[in-house]
Amino acid sequence: MDNYLIKNAKIVNNGLIISGFVLVQGGIIRAVGEGEPAVDQDLAEVIDAGGNYLLPGLIDDQVHFREPGLTHKAEIATESKAAVAGGITSFMEMPNTIPQTTSLRELEKKYRRASEVSLANYSFYLGATNDNLEEIKQLDPAKNCGVKVFMGSSTGNMLVDNRESLEQIFAESPTLIATHCEDESTIRKNTKKYKAQFGEDIPVHLHPAIRSEEACFLSSSLAVELAKKHNSRLHVLHLSTARELELFEQGTDFQKKRITAEACIHHLWFHDGDYERKGSLIKWNPAVKTVHDRDSLVAALLNDKLDVVATDHAPHTIEEKQSKYFKSPSGGPLVQHALVAMLELVHHGKITVEKVVEKMCHAPARLFGIKERGFIAPGYKADLTLVDMNQEWSVAHQNIYYKCGWSPFEGETFHSKVTHTWVNGKLVYMNGMFNEMVRGERLEFESV
């Protein structure tokens, strides 16, 4: 019956940690309490958490699962499997697939595919172009997470570089607008400069000089300007610089705070000194930048200028990544290791478990208006993950679940481990074993 009584757990929810139990019946959290459960333990399978931490299932608002059209890199099935192994129970996937998800017809094809193969809950962004405003206007905000606008480099025709088109999108989108912000003209100018010096073989450590702080700030500034002008609901993805933080306000009230921003795992962990040892494996857009930028992003999570931590999970094959600069694609796989990387920052005293849960569970649910997810509370969907905060392990090829088979964290030793993950009350992952019969649900949204 998929009924579970999880007892002897440290339950992390709403800024508190309590020792107690959670009762799950019919896919829903029915009871949460301190101490020993005062319920009939014969009505559910008992899971003794052994004092480990029980978190709400993580919600990742930015992934690229590469299906359709790029399935040599990844698939919805493989990457959702890696996600649940990392404690991520819901994801929002990006439109730069083949074909691109720039029409409602292609969008619904993705939803149908996910319903067939995804182990986690799912939503998909509609991609904006310079000329698909009518498709955007028809998007149902109760059934879709948002519109993705590439205000920087993208594939195909998804670079929205026409000011009039941007004005119309910001004025008329019925849903949240999520933006990738890098100024294309600045990137081209910097590329020309370094190509004249190095030809095709530009050293990868110059990636943050090409996709520079200036490129990020110019584009983010424009997005914020447009959002303020049109009172749009704007969410700026993957901030990478300290300078951009001045564009955003502190706060967690998403009824009032209509312009929000996200940090990604790689920008919170790596810095430009890591290019020497990691090379193109940490080549992302926007680029990994300085130690000061990294530390400023962490500080902005603590003071609530930054609202969400996500992954921008974007796998490529190892052969693709090991090409020379211009042929090596940007992006890397992260969903399996995002939570444990953040918990490593907890071990280092840089952030608390409660804050990690706020930024990876509560805030995405509230910011996007996701119905009945992101919290451990009666009446909510039973998306849960159990974490042993004191289990040391190392990332190695044989324990990586991504289809691409590699991780930028390979060789890293973590001191926390995900042991169990439930999706809609079904135990989908336990200590390296999967129930691959489980299927996630389409996320539903309420107005924010």
N, C-alpha and C positions, 0 to 999 in steps of 0.2 A: 504493500500500500504506500510505500515511500513516506512513512511517518517516522520521524526521528526525534529523540530526546537527547540533546547535546548538553551534558552536564559537566560540572567542574571546569568551567571555562572562564577565562578573563575576557569579558564582553566589552568591546570598544565601540562606543556609540555616543554621539552628541557631546563629545568632549569629556566623557567620563569613562572610567574602567571599573566594572563591577565583577565580582566573582559570583557566578551563578549558572543559570541554565536557559536554554531556548527550546521550545517545543514547536516542531514543524508537523503540520498535518495538511494533506491535500495541496501541497506546494506553497502553503501560506504559513507565515510565522503566527502561531496562535497564542503563545505565552512567552514572556521573558521575565525572569525573576532572579533575586539574589539567593544565595545559599543552595540548599538541597531542594529539588523539585517536589512540590506537594501535588503531584499528578500521578496517575496510574501508569507505572513504567511498563506494564504489559501492553499498553496501547501503541507503543512505538519502539523501534530499534534504538537501544541506548548506545550512545557514543560518549565514552569518557574522555573528555578533552585533556585530562591530566594536567590542568593548570595552564594549558596553552591559550593563545590569544585567538578569539573569535571575532572576525571583522565582517562588515558587510561586503558582499561581492564588489570588486572594483568595477568602475565604469570608465572605459577608455574612449574619449571623444575624438580620437584621431588615429585611424589605422589605414593601411593599404594592404588588402589581402589578395590583390592581383588577379581576381577572377571577375569577369572573363578576360581572355586574351593574353594573359601573361602568366599562365599557370605553370610554366617551367620554373618560375621563381617561388610561387606560393599558391595556395588554394584556400577558399573559405573553410573547408574541412580541416586542413592541416593546421592553419594558423589559429582557428578557434580552439583546436585541441591544445596547442601551445599556450593559448591565453588562459584556459581554465587551469592548466598546470601551474600558472603563475598567479592564480587567484582572481583573474579578470573574468567576470561573468556577463558583461555587456560591452558591446563595442559599436562605434559609429564609423562607417567605412567611406573612403574617399572615392571621387568619381573618375580619376585618371586611369581607367582601365581601357581595354579595347573590345568593343567600341566604348567610347566615353559615355559616362552617365549624364548626358545633357538633355535628355528627354524623359518624360514621365513613363513612356513605354519601356525604355531601357532600365529605368529605376525599378519598375515593378518586376522586371526579369530578375534583378538581383535579389529582391525580396523572396521571390519564388525559389530561387536557388538556395538561399540561406535556410529557408524552411525545410529544405530537403537534407542539408548536410551540416548545419552549424551546431556545434555543441554549446555555444553561448548565445545569449540574447543579442539582437542586432537591430541596427538602423543604418540607413544609407543617405549620404548627402546627394542632392542634385547639383551638378556642376554648372556654373554660370559661364556664358560666352558673351561676346559682344552683341549677339543677336538672338538670344533665346528668352527674352523677357516674358513672352506669353506663357512659356512652359513654367517659368518661375512663379508667375502670378497664380497658376492653378495648383500649386503645391499645397497639400493639406497639412496644416501645422499640428493637427492631432495625431498624425500618422508618420511624420517625417521629422528628422532632427534639424535639418537646415539646408541652406544654400552655401556651397563652397565657391569662393571667389579667389582665383589665383591672381594676385596683384604683383606677380613676379613671374619668373620662368615657369612654364608648364609645357606639357606635350600637346600636340594637335592645336586646336583653336581655343583652348581654355585660358590663355593669357588674356585677361580683360584689361586692355590698355586704352580703351576709348573713354574719355572723360564723360561724354554724354551717356554712354551705356552704364558706367558706374553710378552716375547720378540716378538713373532710372531704377537700377537694381536696389540701391540704398533707399530710394523713396517708396518702392512698391513691393518689395519682398514680404510675403506674409509670414515668414519664419525668420529665425535667427540667421544672421549672415556670419559665416566663419571665413576668415581671410588668411591667406599666405602673403606676407608683406615683405617684398624685396623690390627695390626700384630697378627696373630692367635697364634703363639707359645708363645708370651708374655701373651696373654689373658689366655691360658691354664695354664701357670706357676702360674699366679696370682690366678686363680680359684682354683687350687690345694692347694695353701697356705691357702686361706680363708675357703675352704671346710674342711681342716684338723682342723681348729679352730672352725667352726660353724656347720659343717655337712650340711644338706640340707637347713637349715634355716638361710642362710646368710642375715644379715640386708641390706635393699635396699640402705642405704646410703653408702655402700661399693662398689656399682656398678662402680663409677668412679675410685676406686682403682683397680678394676679388669680390666675394660676396660680403661686403664690408659693413661696418657699423653704420656708415652713411646711407648705404643702400637700404638697410633695414629701417632706419629712422625716417627717411623720406617717405617710404611707403606706408609705414605704420601711422605716421602723422596724417597722411592723406586719408587713410581709412577712418581714423578718429574724427577728422574734420567732417567727412561726409556723414558719419553716424550722428554727430551732433547737429548738423544742418537738417537732417531728415528724421531725427529722433528714432533712428534705427536700433534694433537689438544687434549689437556687434560683439563678436568674440574673436579676438586676434590670437591666432595659433602660434605656437612655438617661438616665443620671444627668446632672443639670444644675446641681447646687449643690456648693459646697465642703463645706457642713455634712454632707451625706449620706455623705461619704467616711469619717467616723468610724465608720460602721456596718460597715465592711469591713476585712479583714485583708490584709496583704501576703503575696505568695507566688504560686508558679506550679505547685505540685503539686496537680492537680485530683483526685487520689485523696483527699487530706486536706482540701482547700479546697472544701467543699460549697456555700458561698454566694459567688457571684461577681457581677461587675457590668460594665457596658458603658458606653462613651462613644460618642457619635455625632459625625460630622463637623461638623455645624452648631454643636454646643456647644463644639467645640474650635477653631472658626474665628471665629464671630461673637460679638458682645457687645451689651449693651443700647444702646450708642451707635450701633449700626448701624441701628436702627429708623428713624432720621430719613431715611437715604438708601435703605433697602431696603423699608421699610414692611411690608405684610402678606406680602411674598415670603419673609420670615424668621419668619413666625408658625408656630411648631411647638408641640406639646404633648409633653413639658414645654417651657416657654418658654425661649428664649435669655435668659440672665441677665447678670451683671456681668462685667467684665474679671477681677476676682478669682476668680469662679467658673470662668471659662474657663481661666485660667492654672493654677488648682488641679487641674483635670481633666487637663491636660497633665502636670503634675508627678506625678499619681497613676498615669498610664501608665508613667512612668519608674521609679517605686518599686514597681510591681506591686500596688498596691491596686486599680486598674482592670485588667481582664483582656482586654478585647476592644474593638476599634474597629469600628463598623458604620455603616450609613447611615440607617436608618429612612426609606428612600426611599418617599415618599408623594405622588405627583403629583396635582395638580388642574389644571383648565384655568386659563389666565391670567385669563379673565373671572370665574371663581369667586374667584380669589385677590384680585382688585381690588375686590371688594365691600366694604361697610362691615363693621365689626368682627364683629358677630354672624353675618353671612352669609358672611364669608370663612373658608373651612375651614383648619384647621391642617395643615401638612405641605408638603413640597416634594420635587422630584426630585434625586437625588444620586449614583446608582450610576455614572454615566459619569465623574464628577469627584472621587470620593472618594480614590482613590489619588494622583492628582496634587496634590490639596489637602494630603494628608499629606506628600508629598514636597516641597511648598513649605515646610512646617515644617522639613524636613531642610535645605533651602537656607538657612533662617533660623537654623540652629543650635539648634533647640528639641528635636530628636529625631534619632535615627540611622536609617539605612535598615534596619539589622538589627532595631531595635526596632519599626519599622513592620511588617516582615515577621512578627515575633513576634506582634504584636497583631491583625493582619489575616489571617494565614495559619495559623501554628502553633497559637496559643491557641484559636481557634475549633474547629480540628480536634481538639485534645486535650480541650477542655472538653466538647464534645458527643460525643466518642468517635467521630468520623467515620472510617470505614474507609478507609485507603490514600489519604488526601488531605492537603494542607496542607504537604507537605515535598517537597524535591527529593532523592529517594533511590531507589535501585534497588528495584523492586517496587511503587512507588507509581504511581497513575494520573498520566498526563502532563497535568496541569493546570498550565499555565505562562504567564507573561506577561513580555514583553521590554520594557524601559523605557529610553528615551534620557533620561538625567538632565540633558542640556544642550541641549534643544530648546525654544526659546521659542515660545509660541503663546497666542492669546487666545480665550476662550470667546465665541462669537458665534452668533446664531440659526441660521446656515447650517451650523454644525458640531455642533449639538445633536441627539442621536438619540432623546430622549424623545418619546413620542407627544404630550405636552402642549406641546412646542415651546419651553419656556423653562427657565432655570436661575437659581438665586440667585447663581451665579457669573458670569453674563453680564457681559462687559466686563472680567473678571479676566484678568490675564496670568500664566500658569504657565510654569515653567522646566524642566519634565519632561513627557515625552509617552509614552504607551503606543504601541508600534509593532506588536507581534504578541501574539496570545493563542491558546493551544492549550487545547482542552477534550477530555479523554480521548484525547490524542494527535493530534487533528485540528486543523489550523490554521483557526480560525474567523474570525479578524480579522487583517488586515495593512494598515497604513497607510491606513486609511479604507475598505478593501474588506472585505466579509463573504462567508463561505461559508454561505449561509442554508440549505443542505442538512444542516448539522450539527445533531444533537440531543443534548442533555445526558442524563445518567442520574439515576435516583433515588438519593439519598444513602443509604448504609447505615451503621449505627451499632453500636458495641460498648459494653458497659457500662463506666462510668467509676467 
